[in-house]
Amino acid sequence: MDKRVWLLDYGAGNVRSLVNAIEKLGFTVVPVRSADELKHADRLVFPGVGAFGSAMANLERGGFTQALKDYLTAGRPFFGICLGMQTLFASSDESPGIEGLGIIPAPVRLFPIAADKHSVPHMGWNGVTVHKPSPLFPENGGQTPYYYFVHSYVVLPEEATRDWIATTTDYGGCRFVSSVQRGNVFATQFHPEKSGAEGLALIERFLNAPLVAPQEAASPTVADVLARTPLTQLAPRIIACLDVRTNDDGDLVVTKGDQYDVRDKAGGGHVRNLGKPVEVARRYYDAGADEIVFLNITSFRNSPMKDVPMLEVLRLASQSVFVPLTIGGGIRDTTDPDGTVYSALHVANEYFRSGADKVSIGSDAVTAAEEFLANGSVKTGKTAIEQIAHVYGRQAVVVSIDPKRAYVASQADVRHHTFETATPGPNGERFCWYPCTVKGGRETRDIGAYELAKACEALGAGEILLNCIDRDGTNSGYDTELIRDIKQAVCIPVVASSGAGRAEHFFQVLQQTGCDAALAAGIFHREEVLLPVVKQYLQTQGVVVRP
C-alpha cells in the first residue's frame, strides 16, 4: 500500500499537529503547494484553520480552486477538517458574497442559538451521532465518540445536505452536521488531530480505507436526522496550565508561584523548577487533560522571532500531545534589537506553524481595549486581536485577563462596573470591582475586568482566560463571583483560572458560574490533586466529562 498522504498547504495556521498525527500513524506527508502537484495526489487531506473568506482567497490566489473542484467531483479520497469541510459548501455567513467550492449546494450558517445562554464559538469536546453505516465510524458498543470542536459556523440538516450527512452533534438546542461523507470524500467539523486517541483512530481508518468506494449506504431522511434522541452533550474542559520561563541556569522550566512570584524564598531565591515543559505536557495528555496551555512568562524580552526554545517546545509537544495547545506571552507588535519590526500577526503565525492552536494575548489586550473604548467603541482593524481573528478566525484568539478585587462602599464611588459581593471588604464594603493588571500583575490599569472582557469580545476575541490575582496560589477555590459576572457579560467561552485546591472546587465553579472550562496549574504540578481524580469526581456529581 502507498503510505504517502498529500496535504494541501495553502498557508493555513497549525498544520504541524496534523502532520505529526499522520506521521505517528506510519504515513509520509507530501505537501501540496501548487495545482500541478495536486494532480498527483491520490489521498488528500485539507486542513482548515481560519476564516472562510481568507481561506477561499488563499485557494484562489494559489490557483487551487478549480483543481480542488476537479479532484472532488472525480470522487478521489479526500479528508477535509473544520474549515476544510466548510469550504465544500456553496457559501458561508462568515464571509457574505464569497463563494465556496460548491460541491455541496448548501450554505454554512452562523450558529442559530441564543448566544446569551450558550457560548459561541462552540468550543470543546462533544459527542457525535452516526446516521449511516461507514467504515470510518465503526460500531463501538453504543458509546458516543468524543471529538474536539472549535467553530462559530455550522451546516444544518436539510434536503440539500441530506445525502452527505454522516454524523450530527447537538449544542445549544441546535442539531448540526458534524461530518459529511459521500464515497471517498469525507470531512469533519471537528478536529480529529486534536481529539486524542479517538481522533487518531479516525484518521487511521481514513488512511487505510480502500481507494475504491464501497456501495453507498442509503441516506437518512431529514426527519430521522432531526429526531431529538439521542442527544450529544458538550463536556466542560479541564485544562492544565504550564507557566514556562528560563531558570537561573538558562533552561526552560515549568514553574509556579504565589501571586506570580515564581522564586522560592526558602530555596535561595531560585526559580521554582517543576519539570521540563514537553515532558510535563505529555504527562497531562496521558492523564486525560482536555487542553494544554503554555504561558511564556519571560515573553520575548529580547527577540520574539529568535525565541527558538519556546517555539521548539511547541514543535516537540505537538509530536506527542494530540489535544489543543494554547500559547501566551509576547503576542504583540515588536521590534528586534537590530531594528527588524514584527507584527503581532507575524508572531502569532510563527506560533501556529510551530504547533499552537490558539494564542493568548494579555497586556496588549488591555491597551487595545482602552483605545477601543476611548475611540467610542469603533474598531480600527489594527489591534492584534482584530488582525489575528481576521486571518485565523476568532476561535484562535484568547484574551488573558489578570484582575484583582477592589472594594467600594457604594457603586457611585467608581465609574466602573461593580456588583454586590457576598464577602464584604475589610471595612464592611458591600460592593467590589476588578481593576485589570498588566506586566505579570506588576501594574494596575484603570479598566475593569468586565469592561475589558466586553471590549475584547467586540474586537474579535473568541475566548476569555479569566485569572484572579487574589486567588492565585491560595488553593482556596475559584473566585466564583468574578467568573459568574464575566460569564454573564460575554457570549464567548470563559475559562476559570486561579485558586483551585481540591476536586470539589472544579465542580463548584462549573455549577455556580456556567463557565466553559476550568484551569489549574500548581495543584497538578505538585500532584496535590491528580487530573484523573478531578474528572472522576465530576462524574460522580453527574457532570459529563470526556472519557
N, C-alpha and C positions, 0 to 999 in steps of 0.2 A: 504493500500500500504506500502511496506517495505521502510522506509525512510533512509536506510543505503546506503552509497556510498563508494566503495572501491577505495583507492588512492594508486597508485604504488609509494612507497617511496624508490627510489633506490640511494639516495644520490645526487639528483639534487639540484639546488640553491633555489630560492624563491618559496617554495610551500605554505608558510603561507598565502599569498594573496588568493590562490585558495581555501585553506581550509576555510578561512574566508568567501569567497563568497558562498561556498556550505552551510556552517552553517547559513549564513544570510538568505538563502532560505529555512531553516527549515529542513535540512537533517543532518544526523550524518556521519562524515567521519571515515572510518575504514582504518588505514594504512596497506598496504600490504608490508611486508618486507621479504617474502620468497615465493618460488614457491608453496609450500604446501598451504600457505594462499591464493594464487591466485585461487586455485581450488574452494574456497568457494564464490568467488566474483560473483555477478550477474549483477553488473553495475559498470564498471571500468573506472577510469579517469587516464590518463597517462600524467602528466605534463612534459614539455620539456624545460630545461634551460641548455645551454652549447654547447659543440661541439659534432658533430656526433660520432667521434671516441671514445671519452671518455665516451659518453653515452652508446654506444654498449659494450664497455669494462666493464662498471659497470653492465650492464644487464647480461653479460656472467659470470662475477665474482659472481654475486648474484644468478646464476642459473635460471634466468628469461627467457632466450631466447626461449627455446623450449616451456615452459609453456605459454608464450605470443602467440607464433605461434598457439598452440593448442586452446587457448581461442579465437583468432581472426578467425581462419578457421571454428570454430563452430558457428560463427555469433552472439556471445553474445554481449550485449551492451557495447560499448567502445567509449570513447571520448579522442582523442589524441590532445595535444596542442603544437603548434610550432614544436620543435624538436620531440615531441611525434607523430606528423604527419610524419615528415621526416623519422623516423625510420621504418615506414611501408614499405618503398621503398627498392629497391634492393641494392643501393649504394649511395654514395654522393661524389661530387667533394671535399668536405671539408676534407675528410679522405680517400684518394685513397687506395684501397686494403682492406678496411674494409667492410664487408657485413652487410647490414641492415636485417630487418626481412623478406623482400622479399614478403610480402603479395600483394604488387602491383609491377609488374615486370617492373619497370622503374627506371631511376636514378634521383637523386636530383642534380641540376646543379648550378654552380656559376652564379649569375645574368648576363645574356648576354646583358649588356647595356654599354654605353660609360661612364665609371666612371668619366671622366673629365667633364661631363655635368650633371650627376646625382649621388648624394651621395650613397655610399654603405658602411654600411648596409642601407637598406630601413627601415627608422625609422619614425614612426608617424602614424597619423590617416588617413585611406584610406577607400574608399567605396568598396563594392563587387557587382558583377552582378550574380544573381541567374540563373542557367541554367536548372534546372529541379525541379519539384514540390517537396517540402519537408515540413513536419510539423515543422522542425527546422527553416525554413526561410519563415514565412507566408507572404501573400500579405500585403504590407504596403502603398498602395496608390501611388506606383511609387517612393517613397522615398528610396534613397540608404542608407542602414545602414552603419555607420562608425565604424570601429574597429581599435584597436591598433596593429600595426605590428612592429617587430624589427628582421630583418634577412638579411643574405647575400646570402643565397642559396634558390633556388626555384624549384618547379615542373612545367614542361611545358606541355601544352596540346598536346597530341599525342595519337596515337591509343592505346598504352599500358595503358594510363591513362583514356581513354575516358569514360569507364563505371563507373568510380569513381567520375568524376568531378561534384561537387555540385555548387561551385561558382568560379569565377575568379576575378582578380584585375589587374589594369594597373599601371605600374610605369616605367618611362624612356623609353617608347615605347615598353615595353615588357608586354605581357598579360600572367599572370601565374595563376596556380591553387591555390586559397586561401582557399578552403576547399574541402574535399572529403567525400563521403557517399556511402555506399552500405549496404542496410539492416540496421542492428543495429550498424554497425561500422561507426563511424563519427570522423573526425579530422579536425582541423583548423590550418592554418599557422599563423593566428593572435592570440592574447591573449585575450579571452573574459573576463577573470578575471581582466584585466586592461582596459577594454573598457566601463567603466561606466555602466549606466542603460541598454544600448543596449546589452552589453556583459552579464550582469547578467540575462537578459531576455532569452538570447540564452541558457545559462547554465540551467536555469529553465525548458525550453522546453525539453531539453535532459533528465533531471532528471525525468520529468513527462511523458515522452513518453512511450507508451506501450512496453512491453518487447518482444512482438511478432512483427516482422517487417511487415509492410503493403506491399501490392503488389508493387514490384519495378517499379518505373517510367521509361519510355524509356529514354535512354541516348542520349544526344545531339550529333550531328556529330561534328567532329573536326573543320570542316569548319564553323559551327554555332558558336562554342566556340570562334574561332579566328576572327569572324566578328568584325569590329572595332567600332561598335555602340551598346550600349552606352559605353563611356569611363568613368572609375572611376578616381578620382583625389586624390592626396595626399594633405592634408591640413597642412599648416605650423603650428607648435605648439606654443601656448602661455603658457609660463611656469611661475609659481610662485615660488620664491626662499625664503627660510626661513633660515636666519643666526641664529643659536642656540648656546647659551652658558649659563653658570651659571651666575646669577646676584650676587650682594653683599650679598644676603641672602642665597645663595647656591641653588636657584631654577633654573631649566632650563627655559629660556625665549627666545622668538623671539626678536631679536634686529636688529638695523641697524645704520650705521654710515656714515660719510663722509670720503673718502679715508681710510676706515677700522677703524676709531676711533669711537668706539661704546659708549663712555662715554659722557653724556650730561653735557657740561661745565656750562650751565645755571641752571642745576638742582642739583648742589652739587657734580658733577663728578660721579654720579651713572650710572651704565649700563642701557641704554635705554630698557624699558620693553614694548614690543608691543604685548604681549599676550602669552598664553601657546601654545607650538608647535602643539599639536594634535588638539586643538580647531581651531587654525588658518588654519591648513592644511585642516580640514573638511570644513571650510568656503570657501576656494578656490575651493575645489572639487565641492561643491554645486553651486558655481558661474560659473563653466564650465572650470576650469583650465585643460589643456591637460596633464599636468605633474606637479609634486611637487618635488622640490629639497630641501633637508635639508643639510646645511653646518654646521658641528660641529666645531665652531671656537675656542673651547677650546682644541679640538683634542687630547684627551687622554694624558694629561700631566703627569698623574701618572701611569695609567694602562689601556691599551686598552681593555683587556678582562674583566675588572671589572667596566667598564663604563656602569653600569646597566641602569641608567636613559635614555641614548641615545638609547640603544637597546630597552628599553621599549617604547620610543616614536615611534619607527618603528613598534613594535608589536601592539600598540594601534591604530596608524594611519591606518595600513593596515586592521583593522577591519571595517573601515567605508569609506576609501578612495580607490576607485577602478580605479585609474589611475596609471601610472608608478611612482615609488618613487626612487629618486636617493639620495645617502648619500655620503658626502665627509667629510674628516677630519680624520687623523690618520691611513690611509690605507698604512701601511709600516711595514717592519720588525722591531720588537721592543723587548725590554727586560723589564720585570716587575722588580720592586724594589727587589722582592725576588729571582731574577735571572732566572725566567722562560722565555724562548725565544719563541716568537710567530712570525711566518712568515706573510708577508702581505697577502698571500693566506688564511691563517687561520683566520686572522682578517676579510677579505672580506667575508669568508664563514659565520661567525657569523652574519654579516650584512644581507647577503642574507637569511639566515634562520630566521632572525627576521622580514623580510618583504621588504627588499630593492630589487629593480630590477637591479640597476646599482650602481657602486661605482665610486666616483670621486677622482682622485689622483692629488695632487698639487705639493708641494715642491719635493717629491720623483721623480716625473716625470722629473723635471729639472735635478736632479742628474743622472737619468737613461739616459736622452738624451745626457748630457755632456759626460758620459762614452761611450755611443754608438758611438758618433761622434769621440771621441778621439781614439777609437778602430777600426777606419777605417770603420765604419758603419757595423760592424759584431755583430750579436746578440749572447748573451751568454745563454739565456734562464733563467737567474737568476733574472731579474728585476721583480718588482711587476706587471708591465703591461703584460709582457710575460706570467708569471705564471697564472695570473687570466684569461687572454684571452684563454690560452690553455685549462683550465678546464671548464670555463663558456661561452666561445665564446667572440669574440671581442666586440660584442654589449653590453656586461656587463661592459665595461671599458671606463670611461670618463676621459679625461685629462683636468684639470682646469688650464688655463694659465692666469697669472696676470702680464701683461706688463705695461710699461709707456713710453710715447713718448720721444724720444731724437732727437734733430735737428742736422744736419751736413750741412756744406756749400757745400760739394762735396761727391759724392758716394765713392771716393777714400779715404775719411778720416777714414773709418772704414772697417773692413773685413766682416761685417755682411750685410745681405740683406737689401737694402734701396729702397725707392721709392720717386718719386717727389710728394710733397704734394700741395694741393690747398690752404692751410693755412700756409704760411711761418712762420718761427720761429721769436723770438724777435729781432734778428739781420738780418732778411731777409733771413735766411737759407731756401733753396728750397727743401732740402731732409730730410728724417727722417727715423729712425728705432725704434724698440721697444724692449729694453732690458727687460728681464723677472725678476721677483722678487720671493722671497720665504719668508717663515715665516710671512705670512699675510701682505706682502708688505714692511716689515721692512729691507730686504736685497736684493740688486740688484746683479744679476749674469751676467757674460759676455757671454750671449747667447741670441739671438733674438727670438721673438715670431714665426717668420717664420721658422727658423731652428728647434726650439723646436717642432712645430706642425708637420713638416715633419718627424722628427726623431721618435716622439711618434706614428705616423701612421705606420711607418715601424716596430716598436716594437710590434704593435698589438692593439693599441687603436682603439675604434670604434666610438668615438665622441669627439669633442673639445668643451669645455665650455670656451668661449673667453671673458675675462673681460678686463677692461681698467681702471687703477687706476686714470688717469687724469679725466675721466668722472664720476667716482663713486660718487653718491650723488649730482651731479650737476643739474639733470633734464634738461640738455641741448641737449639731444639726443645721440644716439649711435655714436661711432667713426666708421663711415661707411668706411673710407679709410682703417683702420686697418682690419675690418671684411672682406671687399672685398679682400684684399691682402691675408689673411689666407684662405679664401674660395677658391681662385684660386690656392692655394698651395697644398691643400689636396683633397682627394676624399671621405673622410668620412664626416658625418654631422657636421655642425658648429652651435653652439648656441650662439647668440649675447647677450651680457650682459653689464651692466653699462651705465647709463645715461638717461634712459627713463624718460620722464616727461609729455608727452601728448600722446594721442591715435595716433596722426599723426606720432610720432616717430617710432611706430611699423611698420606702412605701409612703411615709408621711408627706414628702414633698410632691410625689406624683398624685396622691389623692387630694391633698389640700390646695394645690395650685393649678393642676391641669397642665403642668409643663410637659414638654415632649421628650425630654431626656434628663438623666441625672448623671453628673460627672464627679469623679473623685480621683485623688492622686495619692496623698500621703498614706492613707489607711491601706491602700492596695500595695504601695511600695514597701511599707513596713510589715505587711502581712498581718495587720491587726484585724482586718476583715478581708476574707477572700472573695474574689469576684463571683465564683460559683455559688458561694453561700448567700450572697445578695440575691441572685436570681432564684435560688431555691426558696428563700424566704418570701419573695414576691409571689411566687407560685402558690405558696400556702395561703397567701392573703387574697387569692383569686385574680391576681394581675397576670395578663397574658405576656409571656416573655418569649424571645426567640429560643428555640430548643438548642 
